[in-house]
Amino acid sequence: MYFTTYRPPAEALEINVVGKQWMWKLQHPTGQREINELHIPVAQPVKIRLASEDVIHSFYVPAFRIKRDVLPGRYTITWFEATQVGEYHLFCAEYCGTKHSLMIGRVIVMEPADYQKWLNGGGNSGILVTAAGEGRFQQLGCSTCHKAESGARGPALAGLFGKTVQLQNGETAVADEAYIRESILTPNAKLVLDYKPVMPTYQGQISEEGILQMIAYIKSLGESP
């Protein structure tokens, strides 16, 4: 029962959420961004991927019986499925500084047709998360090393996500969200077998939101040719 409850359904709508003193920054897969508000369709499982830009926060929606700590340097996941249309309180349930009490928001549950209209609204339009991630990937120069060809300076990324990676120290690692984040910020922490430690750190050059976008892009890449 625990694993059934803990694991989000495969068809869940994925929302990226970044906690920051003192607000919630949210982004939909289609690119729409919100601050302290989350629009979702009713009767649709929603998977929330959480990150913090500064201190410990806690994503808390009492009506949905969910509360999940948001930790710096680590991704956490929670999920829910709203069963009734309406507006519900969103809080930070972990003291996070002087304006902690103002870190509040709301979850707006809509009929699927109304949610689609909201997504299509001109004021809420945005770039696909995967497209934004590709843009950051190019902007940071990642494509100069991570090529799908022999002799490239970095490993090919197509089809990488979810696979087991062989490391130089003889250990292995699963290329999940945490692995990719660590590789961007601390590239020498886990050196891939047969590759030199030439990748620079991008610590301070990219936000948590940007990292999540790059992860979405890498996840979207197809299998290696």
MITORNU-846294 format. One line per field, with one value per residue (C-alpha): residue number from 1; x, y, z. Coordinates in nm, 4 decimals, padded with zeros to 6 digits, m for minus. Layout:
resi: (NUM,...)
px: (X,...)
py: (Y,...)
pz: (Z,...)
end
This chain:
resi: (1,2,3,4,5,6,7,8,9,10,11,12,13,14,15,16,17,18,19,20,21,22,23,24,25,26,27,28,29,30,31,32,33,34,35,36,37,38,39,40,41,42,43,44,45,46,47,48,49,50,51,52,53,54,55,56,57,58,59,60,61,62,63,64,65,66,67,68,69,70,71,72,73,74,75,76,77,78,79,80,81,82,83,84,85,86,87,88,89,90,91,92,93,94,95,96,97,98,99,100,101,102,103,104,105,106,107,108,109,110,111,112,113,114,115,116,117,118,119,120,121,122,123,124,125,126,127,128,129,130,131,132,133,134,135,136,137,138,139,140,141,142,143,144,145,146,147,148,149,150,151,152,153,154,155,156,157,158,159,160,161,162,163,164,165,166,167,168,169,170,171,172,173,174,175,176,177,178,179,180,181,182,183,184,185,186,187,188,189,190,191,192,193,194,195,196,197,198,199,200,201,202,203,204,205,206,207,208,209,210,211,212,213,214,215,216,217,218,219,220,221,222,223,224,225)
px: (00.0000,00.2873,00.4511,00.1153,00.0424,00.3933,00.4579,00.2888,00.0910,00.2713,00.0103,00.0421,00.0761,00.4271,00.4706,00.8070,00.7996,01.0853,01.0642,01.2391,01.2226,00.9351,00.7364,00.6488,00.7552,00.5704,00.6006,00.3798,00.5197,00.3828,00.5826,00.3231,00.4665,00.2913,00.3887,00.1982,m00.0792,m00.1243,m00.3948,m00.4722,m00.7533,m00.9872,m00.9617,m00.6070,m00.3104,m00.0535,00.3130,00.5006,00.8806,01.0172,01.3450,01.4673,01.6873,01.7844,01.6561,01.4233,01.0602,00.7587,00.4893,00.1604,m00.1952,m00.4131,m00.7230,m00.5291,m00.3566,m00.0115,00.2938,00.6424,00.9674,01.1615,01.5359,01.8290,02.0385,01.7854,01.4726,01.1633,00.8391,00.4786,00.1548,m00.2188,m00.5428,m00.8022,m01.1578,m01.3538,m01.3388,m01.2504,m00.9702,m00.7527,m00.4902,m00.1198,00.1248,00.4897,00.4800,00.8474,00.9768,01.1962,01.2740,01.1185,00.8441,00.7578,00.3959,00.3570,00.4670,00.1136,m00.0777,m00.3650,m00.4345,m00.7092,m00.8828,m01.0680,m01.2777,m01.0539,m01.2037,m01.1525,m00.7974,m00.7250,m00.8633,m00.6371,m00.3356,m00.4224,m00.4722,m00.2460,m00.1428,m00.0208,00.1550,00.5087,00.7843,00.7733,00.9884,01.1857,01.2425,01.3546,01.5929,01.7354,01.7906,01.9866,02.1783,02.2927,02.3512,02.5886,02.7796,02.6930,02.6442,03.0131,03.1139,02.8041,02.7818,02.6580,02.9835,03.3095,03.5770,03.3408,03.4719,03.1571,02.9142,02.6234,02.2978,02.0444,01.8715,02.0780,01.8003,01.7183,02.0171,02.2984,02.6249,02.9654,03.1997,03.5788,03.6009,03.4337,03.0963,02.7752,02.5077,02.1575,02.1146,01.8099,01.7204,01.9562,02.2461,02.1975,02.1711,02.4915,02.6670,02.5766,02.6829,02.9589,03.0755,03.3776,03.1734,03.0946,03.3339,03.2052,03.4334,03.6602,03.6027,03.8391,03.7375,03.7175,03.3641,03.3461,03.0975,02.7917,02.7326,02.6005,02.5372,02.2034,01.9037,01.7152,01.4399,01.6916,01.8327,01.4850,01.4333,01.7601,01.6649,01.3327,01.5202,01.7637,01.4750,01.3065,01.6024,01.5556,01.7737,02.1253,02.1476)
py: (00.0000,00.2365,00.1972,00.2264,00.5503,00.6942,00.6377,00.8806,00.7172,00.7021,00.9264,01.2015,01.5629,01.6750,02.0182,02.1638,02.3658,02.5718,02.7143,03.0440,03.2987,03.3664,03.2304,02.9218,02.9251,02.6692,02.5642,02.3422,02.1056,02.3367,02.6258,02.8253,02.9731,03.0715,03.2251,03.1125,02.9677,02.6279,02.5624,02.1929,01.9820,01.7846,01.4034,01.4112,01.2772,01.5535,01.4830,01.7652,01.7748,02.0029,02.1916,02.4770,02.7697,02.8579,02.7017,02.4196,02.4790,02.2499,02.2171,02.1794,02.1549,02.0583,01.9791,01.7177,01.5728,01.6296,01.7825,01.7382,01.8982,02.0867,02.0560,02.2502,02.0348,01.7531,01.6727,01.5486,01.4230,01.4278,01.3711,01.4071,01.3872,01.6554,01.5228,01.8480,02.1761,02.4714,02.6703,02.5275,02.6782,02.6246,02.6902,02.6604,02.4504,02.4907,02.8105,02.9606,03.3130,03.6391,03.6364,03.2693,03.3511,03.5282,03.2249,03.1218,03.0517,02.8546,02.5509,02.6162,02.2967,02.3333,02.1272,01.9788,02.2029,02.5142,02.4074,02.3711,02.7193,02.8499,02.6803,02.8391,03.1843,03.4496,03.5825,03.2417,03.1209,02.9953,02.7932,02.4179,02.3134,02.0807,02.3629,02.5970,02.3283,02.2839,02.6586,02.6567,02.3490,02.5404,02.8653,02.7006,02.5305,02.1760,02.0636,02.1199,01.8207,01.6021,01.4712,01.1399,01.0659,00.8835,01.0872,01.3383,01.4975,01.4142,01.1200,01.1182,01.2104,01.0535,00.7713,00.8347,00.9043,00.6094,00.4013,00.2695,00.4572,00.2964,00.5211,00.5427,00.4227,00.0959,00.1906,00.2578,00.5263,00.5577,00.8600,01.0057,01.3680,01.3880,01.2444,01.4975,01.7864,01.6774,01.6398,01.9994,02.1524,01.9148,01.7357,01.5688,01.4020,01.1013,01.0654,00.8506,00.5677,00.6571,01.0330,01.2949,01.5480,01.8419,01.9616,02.2908,02.3502,02.5605,02.6435,02.9987,03.0151,02.8398,02.8465,02.5474,02.6268,02.6182,02.2857,02.1335,02.2566,02.0982,01.7721,01.7743,01.8243,01.5402,01.3123,01.3941,01.2843,00.9644,00.6581,00.6780,00.5939)
pz: (00.0000,00.0767,m00.2646,m00.4407,m00.2578,m00.2853,m00.6560,m00.8975,m01.1797,m01.5146,m01.6775,m01.4144,m01.5239,m01.4196,m01.2620,m01.1592,m00.8368,m00.6948,m00.3444,m00.2834,m00.0033,m00.0024,m00.2957,m00.4941,m00.8611,m01.0716,m01.4349,m01.6505,m01.9181,m02.1877,m02.0446,m01.8514,m01.5340,m01.2150,m00.8837,m00.5731,m00.7908,m00.9509,m01.2087,m01.2630,m01.4134,m01.1914,m01.1847,m01.3245,m01.1262,m01.0763,m01.0026,m00.8278,m00.8582,m00.5852,m00.5474,m00.3279,m00.4253,m00.0696,00.2550,00.3578,00.2622,00.2819,00.0134,00.2006,00.0639,00.3623,00.1563,m00.0414,00.2673,00.1175,00.2823,00.1400,00.2552,m00.0129,00.0448,m00.1032,m00.3336,m00.3568,m00.5555,m00.3781,m00.5289,m00.4215,m00.6075,m00.5717,m00.7664,m00.6996,m00.7029,m00.6809,m00.8700,m00.6464,m00.4855,m00.2104,00.0187,m00.0479,00.2362,00.3245,00.6405,00.7352,00.8957,00.6234,00.7387,00.8415,00.5756,00.6104,00.6944,00.3585,00.1564,00.0727,m00.2436,m00.3900,m00.6049,m00.8580,m00.9715,m01.3007,m01.5361,m01.8086,m02.0780,m01.8640,m01.7853,m02.1556,m02.2176,m01.9415,m02.1012,m02.4344,m02.2858,m02.4339,m02.0949,m01.9827,m02.2961,m02.2653,m02.4251,m02.3776,m02.0837,m02.3116,m02.5634,m02.2862,m02.1656,m02.5150,m02.5347,m02.2085,m02.3283,m02.6364,m02.4477,m02.2002,m02.4801,m02.3724,m02.7327,m02.8122,m02.5982,m02.5645,m02.9190,m03.0535,m03.2326,m03.1701,m02.9954,m02.8355,m02.5167,m02.3229,m02.3163,m02.5603,m02.3874,m02.6235,m02.4407,m02.1267,m01.8775,m01.6557,m01.7677,m01.5503,m01.6028,m01.5473,m01.3469,m01.3414,m00.9816,m01.0736,m00.9301,m01.1194,m01.1022,m01.2400,m01.4648,m01.2908,m01.2137,m00.9161,m01.1198,m01.3997,m01.1536,m00.9807,m01.3156,m01.4064,m01.0749,m00.9605,m01.2762,m01.1143,m00.8394,m01.0614,m01.3551,m01.6385,m01.7505,m02.0457,m02.0180,m01.8775,m01.6069,m01.8489,m01.7814,m01.5874,m01.3090,m01.3854,m01.0203,m01.0025,m01.3774,m01.3847,m01.1512,m01.0139,m01.2614,m01.5460,m01.4273,m01.4244,m01.7800,m01.8934,m01.7245,m01.9102,m02.2380,m02.1691,m02.0739,m02.4046,m02.6183,m02.8132,m02.8178,m02.9539,m03.3276)
end
